[in-house]
Amino acid sequence: MFLSQWEYYPLIPLLVTLIFAFMMRSAMIAMIIGTFTGTLMIGMLPGVGLNEIFQKSLGNADFIWICQIIILIGILFELFKKSGVLTVLAERVMSKKQDRKRVEVSSWFMGFMIVDDYFSPLLTGAIIRPISDRSLIPREKLAFILDATTASVCILFPFTAWGAYVSSLIAAQAGPIQSIEQALSIYIAAIPYNFYPIFLLIFTFLICVGLIPDFGPMRAAEERVKKTGALFRPGSSPLISEDDNIDISAKLNNPPSLIVELLVPIILIFGVGIVSVIFLGSVKIVEAFMLAVTYLMITSSVKGRLKNAVDAGDIIVSGMKGVSAALLIIALAYSLNAVTSELGAANLIIDLFSKDLSNTTLILAAFIVTASISFATGTSWGAYAMTIPIVLPLAYALTDGEVNSLILQTIAAIAGGGIFGDNASPVSDTTVLSSVGAGSDHIDHVVTQLPYALLIGVITVITYISIS
């Protein structure tokens, strides 16, 4: 086959997916087409190969783990809605006059309060969305704010699953860093050089307060709202139904307690996460959400909101329905990742940047390679697992095993590159969840956010060149 002789042959499924995603404005259909294309390139029979790749990519613990988290979050959200606690919280926030800037800044600030890449966009979106709608903020704008303050915040907070994960990868490489504790200290020292998430958070804040005007597709979305009042593009497909909005004008016969029915579940989630890291060495996120859901089920039953097992079952089904679109896209992202891995796309990207390195080119390669893999696969964690074993030993070779500023900048560039790729990718799970949390069409969110991500990416590259 002629195409098989092309050097960039392994990237074809990704290119097909991206082209169809932007042409058809449907991430699901585009990823199905891209995955199907990949199965044909691998040599699988049409239809049969698609079935086999689904079984191979989805029948694993990682996918089931993510599905459990998303489903439990959906159920938790339904319990919050059932109790009316989000309505009360929204009313408290709305008790003072809220202009657009205040609502957008509140959305940005809440990203620092909920340091979890899955829970943050969904919970913040659920709380802010009705207020944002009243202020005539485009759903695409809310999705951008949610996305910008999700992974970017997580990577800058070292005492999270993100910090532990990256530190473990650093410690696993041959070199001067021999323990996770030492690796974590190096990771913390590298945070000031992690320019992409830092710049993105600052940029998003300046957008929220109006010091930087919107541009590109986001400006078009803002103009649409001003002219027509339409919160999302006509003909779009928001990843959450209008029935999932919180009616902040609803009157509750049995007002909930913000402490008992909102604060305690959140404390349980983060408490279990912190305790599990300290005593078990890993974050038990699924177990934390299970505990919070069980607690709220019991609390709702005691308060009479759940009359019997049928009511509890309805809550579970409603919660699963609410996140079904997100589950489908994540499943397709895993499938697309499986065919690109089979074709060797990640190795191709690494090979392109692994020759003739100086200090500057190493740092730039670390950022660009990680960003490319993260963008292509939709997972920054997967990108870290692929690039750290390749790039970090190269950095050690240039420093003769000394941990200096080059090592710190390399680690930071890898960490930031993963966030950039994850932030810009249409197949990223956090990008999908931000679309869900904002109630935005997914491709509309990607299209409006991409120019912002690219701008910060370019500024980051220029900054690395200037300091190296």
ABEGO torsion letter per residue (X at the ends): XAAAABAAAAAAAAAAAAAAAAAAGBAAAAAAAAAAAAAAAAGBBBGAAAAAAAAAAABBAAAAAAAAAAAAAAAAAAAAAAAGAAAAAAAAAAABBBBAAAAAAAAAAAAAABBBAAAAAAAAAAAAAAAAAAAGBBAAAAAAAAAAABAAAAAABABBAAAAAAAAAAAABBEABABAAAAAAAAAAAAAABAAAAAAAAAAAAAAAGABBBBEAAAAAAAAAAAAGBABBBGBBBABBAAABBBAABBBABBBBAAAAAAAAAAAAAAAAAAAAAAAGBBBAAAAAAAAAAAAAAAAAAAGABABAAAAAAAAAAAAAAAAAAAAAAAAAAAAAAAAAAAGAAAAAAAAAABGBBAAAAAAAAAAAAAAAAAAAGBAAAAAAAAAAAAAAAAAAAAGGBBBAAAAAAAAAAAAAAAAAAAABAABAAAAAAAAAAGBBAAAAAAAAAAAAAAAAAAAAAAAAAAX
